[in-house]
Amino acid sequence: MISGSQVKELYSNCRQCPRNCGADRTSGKAGFCMEDHRLRVSVACLHFGEEPLVTVHNGSGTIFLTGCNLRCAFCQNYQISQQGMGKELSKEEFAEICLRLEDAGAENINLVTPSHHIPKLASGLEEARKQGLKLPVCWNSSGYDSVEMLKMLDGLVTIWLPDFKTLSPALAKQLCAAENYPETAGNALKWMIDHNPLNIVEVEKNGVKKDKMLQGVIIRHLFLPGRFEETAEVLGWLKENADGKAIISLMSQYTPVPFKGTEQELNRRKEALKAIENRLVNKTEDEDLRDLIEAYDFDYLFYQDLTTDTDWLPDFTRPQPFSNALAKVIWHWNYGFKSK
């Protein structure tokens, strides 16, 4: 149980994430994550674009948090992760959203970009459990997590969906403003794997059977155009440290984002993105990735089919930030709960 005094203490000299920025977020000062003590959320929806083990039949009950402890130059969710789009919620309001998602048929509660609000999310989940929430909870993070803080989530989170972006400190520094990302994320992933053995069950709906994850780790890696060797190195690390113990999800969906923002912000992105080729993945790269997957022969791996579709890119200013096929919105920061 997380007490109010513990929550206040963990926000007053913030060490919640590997930044260890020390901001007094209780005074209204923002940390590196650009958020103060207020738990802010942008959208809650049934999301059908996650891995099949998480989406299953009815979609993942996805809650998008405002703010982020990274500065990924290519972030598709930049409006909420870096530009502050969202609304403050009390723990009771957060719990209500969780319960509404459960009532709508969600397979789980999926917390997106949560690493900078661990105490308040733990408190909100405890409140939701007290009010009857039964769903498993999924931690959908960049992988840039503090192991000490993750321990606070034992018993609350059973599904872990972290990224593993890169093994290159130089690339992590340029693209994400986090030179220590590779070592830090590697340690976090090892902890998640060690403490959450796979538990996958078969569930049936209308005669259709699908696998559903109740516990375990799915590690995502996004292929960055022009950085094939980088992905080969990451998959090598995953083969050694995660194969047979976690699910691997290799994504080929890199998409240039039509960013909007200040001139300074746009110039910063442009400079950072020089580290990669800011374009869609091409057919040759897709074929090379498939050959790489075959060579590594992972026990359990997802890989996306190559597509040139960019309509899935979200816009969180809209009542429906995604395509209708990708998500069913339950709550929006600017419009509240969607009527049933």
C-alpha positions in Angstrom: 0.0 0.0 0.0 1.4 3.4 -1.0 0.8 6.1 1.6 0.2 9.8 0.8 3.4 10.7 2.7 5.4 8.2 0.5 3.9 9.7 -2.6 4.8 13.3 -1.5 8.4 12.2 -0.5 9.0 10.6 -3.9 7.9 13.8 -5.7 9.7 16.3 -3.5 13.3 15.3 -4.6 12.5 13.2 -7.7 14.5 10.1 -8.2 11.7 8.1 -9.9 13.5 7.5 -13.1 17.1 7.1 -14.1 17.4 10.8 -14.7 17.6 11.4 -11.0 16.9 15.0 -11.7 16.0 15.9 -8.1 13.2 18.3 -9.0 10.8 19.3 -6.3 7.7 18.4 -8.3 5.5 19.0 -5.3 6.2 22.8 -5.6 4.9 22.8 -9.2 8.4 22.5 -10.7 8.7 20.1 -13.6 11.3 17.4 -13.8 13.1 16.4 -17.0 9.8 14.7 -17.9 8.2 18.1 -18.1 5.6 17.1 -15.5 5.1 18.2 -11.9 3.3 16.2 -9.2 0.0 16.1 -11.1 -0.9 12.9 -12.7 -2.1 13.9 -16.2 -3.6 11.7 -18.9 -4.5 12.4 -22.5 -6.6 9.5 -23.8 -8.0 6.1 -22.6 -9.2 3.7 -25.2 -9.6 0.1 -26.3 -6.5 -0.2 -28.5 -6.2 -2.9 -31.2 -2.7 -2.1 -32.5 -0.7 -3.8 -29.7 0.8 -7.2 -29.9 -1.8 -10.0 -30.3 -1.1 -11.4 -26.8 -2.1 -8.0 -25.3 -4.9 -7.1 -27.7 -6.5 -10.6 -27.8 -10.2 -10.3 -28.7 -11.5 -7.0 -27.2 -8.5 -4.7 -27.3 -6.1 -3.4 -24.7 -7.4 -0.9 -22.2 -4.8 1.7 -23.0 -4.2 4.9 -20.9 -1.8 7.4 -22.4 0.1 9.4 -19.8 1.3 13.0 -20.3 5.1 13.6 -20.2 8.1 11.3 -20.7 11.6 10.9 -19.3 13.1 10.6 -22.8 13.3 13.1 -25.7 13.0 10.8 -28.6 13.3 12.9 -31.7 11.1 10.6 -33.7 8.3 10.2 -31.1 4.9 9.7 -32.8 3.1 10.7 -29.5 5.1 13.9 -29.1 2.0 16.0 -28.5 1.5 14.3 -25.1 5.0 13.1 -24.4 6.8 16.4 -25.1 4.2 19.1 -25.6 2.1 18.6 -22.4 -1.3 17.7 -23.8 -3.4 16.1 -21.1 -5.7 16.6 -18.1 -5.0 16.2 -14.3 -6.6 13.3 -12.6 -7.1 12.4 -9.0 -6.5 8.7 -8.0 -10.2 8.3 -7.8 -10.7 9.6 -11.4 -7.9 7.4 -12.6 -9.5 4.4 -10.9 -12.8 5.3 -12.6 -11.2 5.2 -16.0 -9.7 1.8 -15.3 -13.1 0.5 -14.3 -14.8 2.0 -17.4 -12.2 0.3 -19.6 -13.0 -3.0 -17.8 -16.7 -2.5 -18.3 -16.0 -1.9 -22.0 -14.4 -5.3 -22.3 -10.7 -4.4 -22.1 -8.3 -7.4 -21.9 -6.0 -5.5 -19.5 -5.1 -2.0 -18.3 -2.2 -0.7 -20.4 -0.2 2.2 -19.0 1.7 4.1 -21.8 4.8 6.1 -20.9 4.4 5.7 -17.1 7.9 5.8 -15.8 7.8 9.3 -14.3 4.6 8.8 -12.2 5.3 5.4 -10.5 4.0 6.4 -7.0 0.8 7.9 -8.2 0.1 5.2 -10.6 0.7 2.6 -7.9 -1.8 4.5 -5.7 -4.3 4.8 -8.5 -4.1 1.1 -9.3 -4.5 0.2 -5.6 -7.7 2.4 -5.6 -9.0 0.7 -8.7 -8.4 -2.7 -7.2 -10.2 -1.6 -4.0 -13.1 -0.7 -6.2 -13.2 -4.1 -7.9 -10.7 -3.9 -10.9 -9.9 -7.5 -11.9 -7.8 -7.0 -15.1 -4.1 -7.6 -15.3 -2.0 -4.4 -15.7 0.5 -3.8 -18.4 3.6 -1.5 -18.0 4.2 0.0 -21.5 7.4 1.9 -21.2 10.5 3.1 -23.1 12.6 0.7 -21.0 14.3 3.7 -19.4 13.2 2.6 -15.9 14.7 2.5 -12.4 14.8 -1.0 -11.0 14.3 0.3 -7.5 11.2 2.1 -8.5 9.8 -0.9 -10.5 9.9 -2.9 -7.3 7.0 -0.7 -6.0 4.9 -2.3 -8.7 5.3 -5.9 -7.6 1.8 -7.4 -7.3 0.2 -4.5 -9.3 1.8 -5.0 -12.7 2.2 -8.5 -14.2 2.6 -7.7 -17.9 5.6 -5.7 -19.1 5.9 -4.1 -22.5 9.2 -2.2 -22.6 11.1 -0.9 -25.6 14.8 -1.7 -26.1 15.7 1.1 -28.5 19.5 0.8 -28.9 22.8 -0.5 -27.5 24.6 2.5 -28.7 25.2 5.2 -26.1 26.0 7.7 -28.8 22.8 7.0 -30.7 20.8 7.1 -27.5 22.3 10.5 -26.6 21.5 12.0 -30.0 18.1 10.6 -30.6 16.7 10.3 -27.0 18.9 12.6 -24.8 19.9 9.6 -22.7 23.5 8.4 -23.2 23.1 5.8 -20.4 20.0 4.3 -22.0 21.5 1.0 -23.1 22.9 -0.1 -19.7 19.9 1.3 -17.8 17.3 -0.3 -20.0 19.2 -3.6 -20.1 19.2 -3.8 -16.3 15.4 -2.9 -16.2 14.6 -5.6 -18.8 16.6 -8.2 -17.0 14.7 -7.4 -13.8 11.3 -7.6 -15.5 12.2 -11.0 -17.1 13.6 -12.5 -13.8 10.5 -11.5 -11.8 7.8 -12.2 -14.4 7.9 -15.7 -15.9 5.6 -16.1 -18.9 2.0 -17.1 -18.3 0.0 -17.4 -21.5 -3.5 -18.9 -21.6 -5.9 -19.7 -24.4 -9.2 -17.8 -24.4 -12.2 -18.3 -26.7 -14.8 -15.8 -28.0 -17.5 -16.7 -30.5 -15.7 -19.9 -31.4 -12.3 -18.1 -32.0 -9.4 -19.1 -29.8 -6.5 -16.8 -29.1 -3.6 -16.6 -26.8 -3.7 -14.1 -23.9 -0.8 -13.0 -21.7 -1.6 -12.8 -18.0 2.0 -12.4 -16.9 5.4 -11.9 -18.6 7.5 -9.6 -20.8 7.2 -8.5 -24.4 10.3 -6.6 -25.5 9.8 -4.2 -28.4 12.6 -3.0 -30.8 11.8 -0.5 -33.5 14.1 -0.8 -36.6 15.5 2.6 -37.5 16.0 3.1 -41.2 19.6 3.0 -42.2 20.7 1.3 -38.9 20.6 -2.4 -39.7 23.7 -3.2 -37.8 22.2 -1.6 -34.7 19.1 -3.8 -34.9 21.4 -6.9 -35.4 23.2 -6.0 -32.2 20.0 -5.5 -30.2 18.6 -8.8 -31.4 21.9 -10.5 -30.5 21.5 -9.1 -26.9 17.9 -10.3 -26.8 18.9 -13.8 -28.1 21.3 -14.1 -25.2 19.3 -12.5 -22.4 15.6 -12.9 -23.3 15.0 -15.8 -25.7 12.7 -18.4 -24.2 12.0 -16.2 -21.2 10.3 -13.2 -22.9 8.5 -12.5 -26.2 10.3 -10.4 -28.8 8.5 -7.8 -30.9 10.5 -6.4 -33.9 8.7 -3.4 -35.4 9.2 -2.1 -38.9 6.7 0.7 -38.6 9.1 3.7 -38.4 7.3 6.6 -39.9 8.4 10.3 -40.4 6.1 12.4 -38.2 4.8 15.8 -39.6 5.9 17.6 -36.4 4.4 20.9 -35.3 6.1 23.2 -32.7 8.4 26.1 -32.2 11.2 26.8 -34.5 13.7 25.9 -31.8 12.0 22.6 -31.2 11.8 21.7 -34.9 15.5 22.6 -35.4 16.4 20.3 -32.4 14.5 17.4 -33.9 16.0 18.0 -37.4 19.5 17.9 -35.9 18.8 14.8 -33.8 17.3 12.9 -36.7 20.5 13.2 -38.7 21.6 10.1 -36.9 19.2 8.0 -39.0 17.5 8.1 -42.4 14.1 9.7 -41.6 12.0 7.7 -44.0 9.8 4.6 -44.2 11.4 1.2 -44.1 12.0 -0.1 -47.7 11.5 -3.5 -49.1 15.2 -4.4 -49.1 15.5 -3.7 -45.4 12.4 -5.7 -44.8 13.9 -8.7 -46.5 17.2 -8.3 -44.6 15.3 -8.1 -41.3 13.4 -11.3 -42.2 16.7 -13.0 -42.9 18.1 -11.8 -39.6 15.1 -13.1 -37.7 15.5 -16.5 -39.4 19.2 -16.6 -38.5 18.5 -15.9 -34.8 15.6 -18.3 -34.6 13.9 -16.8 -31.6 11.5 -19.0 -29.6 8.6 -16.5 -29.8 8.8 -13.4 -32.0 6.3 -11.0 -33.6 7.2 -9.1 -36.7 5.1 -6.5 -38.5 4.3 -6.8 -42.2 5.8 -3.9 -44.2 3.4 -1.1 -45.0 3.5 2.3 -46.5 0.3 3.4 -44.6 0.8 6.4 -42.4 -2.9 7.0 -41.5 -2.3 5.4 -38.1 -0.2 8.3 -36.9 -2.2 9.8 -33.9 -3.4 13.3 -33.4 -4.3 13.9 -29.8 -6.1 17.2 -30.5 -8.9 15.1 -32.1 -11.7 13.4 -30.2 -10.6 10.2 -32.0 -6.8 10.5 -32.1 -6.5 7.2 -34.1 -8.3 5.5 -36.9 -11.5 3.9 -35.9 -10.1 0.5 -36.8 -7.2 1.0 -34.4 -8.9 2.3 -31.3 -12.2 2.9 -29.5 -11.9 6.0 -27.3 -13.5 5.7 -23.8 -12.1 9.0 -22.4 -10.3 12.0 -23.8 -8.5 14.8 -22.0 -10.5 17.5 -23.7 -13.9 15.8 -24.1 -14.3 13.5 -21.0 -16.0 10.2 -21.2 -17.5 9.1 -24.4 -21.2 8.4 -24.1 -22.1 4.7 -24.4 
